[in-house]
Amino acid sequence: MHSPETSTPFERSPGPKPQPDETETYSVREEEDLLAARHAVRAATLALGFNIVDQTRIVTAASELARNAYIHGHGGTLTLTFLHQLGRRGLRIVISDEGPGIEDIQRALTDGYTTGAGLGHGLGGARRLMEDFTIDSVPGQGTTITTTRWVTP
């Protein structure tokens, strides 16, 4: 179990808060990358001051999206951007892959729809957990999902 006195290589070291528009990019090409991405998102939510419920929402959404890029998109990248706008703090997560793309985005967002062995709740569930959520996909060229959540005052 992790305690505040220990750290993993994926956590932010104590120090200054992230700078506005600071970005961090992580590969999601190997199964181990999924854990690294999950830890990085968790560290980012802590650094930005999200409450524990929102931390869990964000990490869950990012984990699901990264897993989708890994499984369905044959790997990709996860980019975190630390947002500071109009006195608000937030986290933008962009997941990109160069896989087969999504033929029917609305259908893919429907609970129960799956092209794999899962339950088909991941994409729609991730959208519900975040505040802003867009999908750009070109069949045969890949998918980019951009999602944002803001710290609740």
C-alpha positions in Angstrom: 0.0 0.0 0.0 1.2 3.5 -0.8 1.8 6.0 1.9 2.7 9.7 1.7 6.2 9.0 2.9 7.0 6.8 -0.2 6.8 7.7 -3.8 6.8 5.8 -7.1 8.6 7.0 -10.2 5.3 8.1 -11.7 4.3 10.6 -9.0 5.1 14.3 -9.0 7.8 15.2 -6.5 6.8 17.7 -3.8 7.5 21.2 -4.9 6.0 24.0 -6.9 2.5 23.6 -8.3 2.2 22.8 -12.0 2.5 25.8 -14.2 -0.4 27.0 -16.4 -0.5 25.0 -19.6 2.3 22.7 -18.5 2.0 19.4 -20.3 3.2 15.8 -19.7 2.9 13.1 -22.3 3.0 9.3 -21.6 3.1 6.4 -24.0 0.3 3.8 -23.8 1.9 1.2 -26.0 2.7 -1.5 -23.5 0.5 -3.0 -20.7 2.9 -1.5 -18.1 2.3 2.0 -19.6 -1.3 1.8 -18.5 -0.3 1.7 -14.9 2.2 4.5 -15.4 -0.4 6.6 -17.0 -2.9 5.9 -14.2 -0.3 6.9 -11.6 0.6 10.1 -13.5 -3.1 11.1 -13.7 -3.5 10.5 -10.0 -0.4 12.6 -9.2 -1.8 15.4 -11.4 -5.1 15.4 -9.6 -3.4 15.6 -6.3 -1.1 18.5 -7.5 -4.1 20.4 -8.7 -6.1 20.0 -5.5 -9.0 17.8 -6.7 -11.1 16.3 -3.9 -10.9 12.5 -3.5 -14.2 11.9 -5.4 -13.1 13.9 -8.4 -9.6 12.3 -8.2 -11.3 8.9 -8.5 -13.6 10.0 -11.4 -10.7 11.4 -13.4 -8.4 8.5 -12.8 -11.1 6.0 -13.7 -12.0 7.9 -16.9 -8.3 8.3 -18.0 -7.6 4.6 -17.2 -10.5 3.5 -19.4 -9.6 5.8 -22.3 -5.9 4.7 -22.1 -6.9 1.0 -22.1 -9.2 1.6 -25.1 -6.3 3.3 -27.0 -4.0 0.4 -26.0 -6.5 -2.4 -27.0 -8.5 -1.0 -29.8 -6.1 1.7 -31.1 -3.0 -0.5 -30.9 -1.3 2.0 -28.6 -1.0 5.7 -28.5 -0.3 8.6 -26.1 -1.9 10.2 -23.1 -1.2 13.9 -22.7 -2.0 15.9 -19.5 -2.3 19.6 -19.5 -2.5 21.6 -16.3 -5.1 24.3 -16.8 -5.3 27.7 -15.0 -8.0 29.9 -16.5 -10.0 32.7 -15.0 -9.0 31.7 -11.5 -9.9 28.1 -12.1 -7.7 25.0 -12.1 -8.3 22.0 -14.2 -6.9 19.0 -16.0 -7.2 18.3 -19.7 -6.5 14.7 -20.8 -5.9 13.9 -24.5 -5.7 10.3 -25.6 -4.6 9.7 -29.2 -4.0 6.6 -31.2 -3.4 5.7 -34.8 -5.7 2.6 -34.8 -8.7 1.8 -37.0 -10.8 4.7 -35.7 -14.4 4.6 -34.6 -16.9 4.1 -37.3 -20.0 5.2 -35.4 -19.2 7.5 -32.4 -22.8 7.7 -31.1 -23.1 4.0 -31.1 -19.7 3.6 -29.4 -20.9 5.9 -26.6 -24.0 3.8 -26.0 -23.8 1.6 -22.9 -23.6 -2.0 -23.8 -22.0 -1.5 -27.2 -18.6 -3.2 -27.4 -16.3 -4.4 -30.2 -14.3 -6.5 -27.7 -14.8 -8.7 -24.7 -15.8 -5.9 -22.3 -19.2 -4.8 -21.0 -19.4 -1.8 -23.3 -19.6 0.9 -20.6 -16.1 2.4 -20.8 -16.4 5.1 -23.4 -19.9 6.4 -22.2 -18.8 6.0 -18.6 -15.7 8.0 -19.1 -17.8 10.8 -20.8 -20.1 10.9 -17.8 -17.2 11.1 -15.3 -15.7 14.2 -17.0 -17.1 17.7 -17.7 -16.0 18.3 -21.3 -15.6 15.4 -23.7 -14.9 15.3 -27.5 -14.1 12.5 -29.8 -12.3 13.1 -33.2 -12.0 9.9 -35.2 -11.2 9.1 -38.8 -11.8 5.5 -39.7 -8.5 4.0 -40.8 -6.5 6.8 -39.3 -7.1 6.8 -35.5 -8.9 8.5 -32.7 -8.3 11.5 -30.4 -10.4 12.0 -27.3 -10.1 15.2 -25.4 -11.6 15.5 -21.9 -11.4 18.1 -19.1 -12.4 18.4 -15.5 -12.2 21.5 -13.3 -11.5 21.6 -9.6 -14.7 22.2 -7.6 -14.3 25.3 -5.4 
